C-alpha cells in the first residue's frame, strides 16, 4: 500500500522497489529531477511522462526537503 511521504509523493514497496514516486504513477522523483537537471523543460516532462506542473513541482519540493535534511562533510 502506498504511503504519502510528501504532498504528491508516495512510496510503496511493490512499486519501483519502494523508491519515491509521483503519487498515482510509477514515475520516480529522481527521474523527474534528473530530467530537469539535464535541461528538459516542464513541457517536455509533461509530454514524456504525462505529469502536471503540480506533480513536477512536488518532485522538486521533495528533493529540496531531502537536501535540507542532509549534512555534507567536505573532506580536507
GILINLIN-V194385 format. One record per pair of residues at least 4 apart in sequence whose C-alpha atoms are under 6 Angstrom apart, sorted by the first residue. I is the first residue (numbers start at 1). J is the second residue. D is the distance in Angstrom with one decimal. If there is no record, write none. Layout:
BEGIN
I,J,D  I,J,D
END
This chain:
BEGIN
1,12,5.7  2,10,5.9  2,11,5.4  2,12,4.4  3,10,5.2  3,11,5.4  4,9,5.7  4,10,4.2  5,9,5.9  5,10,5.5  8,23,5.1  8,58,5.8  9,21,5.6  9,22,4.8  9,23,5.0  10,20,5.6  10,21,5.5  10,23,5.3  11,18,5.3  11,19,6.0  11,20,4.9  12,18,4.8  13,17,5.3  13,18,4.0  20,28,5.8  20,29,5.9  21,27,5.3  21,28,4.1  21,29,5.1  22,27,5.7  29,59,5.3  30,34,5.8  31,35,6.0  35,40,5.4  36,40,4.9  40,44,5.8  44,48,6.0  45,49,5.6  46,50,4.9  46,51,4.6  46,52,5.9  57,61,6.0
END
